[in-house]
Amino acid sequence: MSKSRSALRNRFEFLLFRMVRGLVGILSPAASARVGAFVGSAFYRLSRRRRAIIDFNLGLAFPEMTAARRQDLAREVSRHFGRVAFDAVRLQRLTPDELRAEVTVEGRDNLQRAIDSGRGFFLLSAHLGSWEAAALMGGLLIPGGMAVIHRPLDNPLLDAELERLRATFGNSALGKSNISREVLQAIKEGGVIGILIDQRPRGVDFEVPFFGHPAKTHPVLARFVRKTGAAVVPLFGYWDGPARYTVSFGEPVDPAALSADELEDGPLTERFMQITEAAIRRRPEQWLWYHDRWRQLREGR
């Protein structure tokens, strides 16, 4: 019976997605952004739990701000994620050439250096701005595309749709479980692996500073780098307005230039989180502050 309800829910969610996709298809990018901002604002007003999380997170990260400014920022975050939720659906309707026309690329030479090395490398990203646009553009700029480590969606119908989109732009996906062998083999063969480590992992007690406070963070990227000697190129995508994005490739982190101490889990993971924090501070309204990143601190208080 539960399986039947689950299958029914999956089909309902997929039907809802197709309806939203159809709606987005008849709206201009600006109109879609307005509808998304309205939905995001409504979610902020109606979800007491998520509102408490975002308010706690912003107070933790920006103690220098007035309460009024933090509340304004929380509303900006809510509108942004409503917009990019609709925008993620719009991206599925684009061709590669249409996406290229909407994106400004920063730091292309940083990416090119990693490609020209002839070795595999990692892309460090976060749930910031339009991370789907960043991943899709990365797939267009990297010969052979890249594989992105992600947790498959609970709904297999929606997950298959997302897989189809990524494949159109040259990318593929790796699940989060038992993938070490695949990752190491891909890097050995000169592949590119995208990974996001900005969220709180389950069952991991390892912590590094993030916005000045201890945050549980998986050291998996540091361990992969130490095993492979592969460089890490930061990749972040920002939403600049309807149908406009900036995709930024940062200075590569080359393990060959680091000492043995700097390559340990703690220092290297902290370095990756410092890079991520700097990217978030550039456009703080575009990070996923709804995520319960400092749950242990929030519950402790």
C-alpha positions, 0 to 999 in steps of 0.5 A, a space after each residue: 500500500 505504501 509503495 502504491 502511495 509512493 508511486 502515486 505521489 511521484 506521478 503527481 509531483 512529475 505532473 506538477 513539474 510538467 505543468 510548471 514547465 508548461 507555464 514557464 514556457 509561455 512566460 517571458 524570463 522576466 515574468 517567470 522571475 516575478 512569479 518565482 519571487 512571489 512564490 518565494 516570498 509566500 514560502 517565507 511567510 508561511 514556513 515558520 520552521 524555515 523562517 526560524 532557520 534562516 533568521 538564526 543562520 543570518 544572525 550567526 553569519 552577520 552579527 554586525 548587521 542590524 536586525 532590520 537589515 538581516 530581515 531584509 536579506 532573509 526576504 531577498 534570499 526567499 525571493 531569489 530561491 523562488 526565482 531560481 526554482 522557476 528558472 531551473 525549469 526554464 533552463 531545461 528548455 534552452 539549447 546549449 547555444 541559447 545558454 551560452 548567449 545568456 552567460 558571462 564567463 569570468 576566469 576562463 583562463 583558470 579553467 583553461 589552465 586546468 584543462 591544458 594540464 592534461 590531468 583530471 581535476 575537481 570543480 568546487 561549487 556550492 548551492 549558490 546563485 544558479 548552480 544548475 546554470 554553472 554546472 551546465 555551462 561548465 559542461 559546455 566549456 570542458 571537453 567531454 563534460 564533467 560528472 557531478 556528485 549529487 544525491 539522487 532526487 527522491 522522485 525517480 521520474 524527476 531525477 531521470 528528467 534532471 539526468 536528461 538535462 545534464 546529458 544534453 549539456 555534456 554532463 553526467 551524475 554520480 550518486 553520493 554513496 560508494 563512489 570513491 572508486 568511480 571518482 578516482 578512476 575518472 580523475 586517473 583517466 583525465 576526467 572532471 568531477 564537480 562536488 558541492 561541500 557547503 551543506 551539513 552532511 549526515 553522520 559526520 562529526 568533522 568540523 571546520 570554521 565557516 562564517 566564523 563558527 564550527 560547521 560540520 563538513 565532509 572532508 571527502 574532497 580533501 581526501 580525494 585531492 590527497 589521493 590523486 594530486 588533482 587540482 581544484 578549480 572553484 566554480 560558482 554561478 550567479 543569477 544576474 537577472 532574467 536570462 542573465 548569469 555570471 559563471 566564475 572560475 576561480 584560481 585553482 588550488 594546486 596540491 603540488 604547491 601545498 605542504 604536507 600539513 596543508 594537505 591534511 583534512 582539516 587545513 585543506 577542507 578549511 581552505 575550501 570552505 574559505 573559498 566558498 564563504 568568499 563566493 557567498 559574501 559576494 552575493 549573500 542573498 543567493 546562498 541557501 540560508 534555508 539549509 540548517 547548516 549550523 544545526 548543532 549550534 541552533 539546537 544548542 541555543 
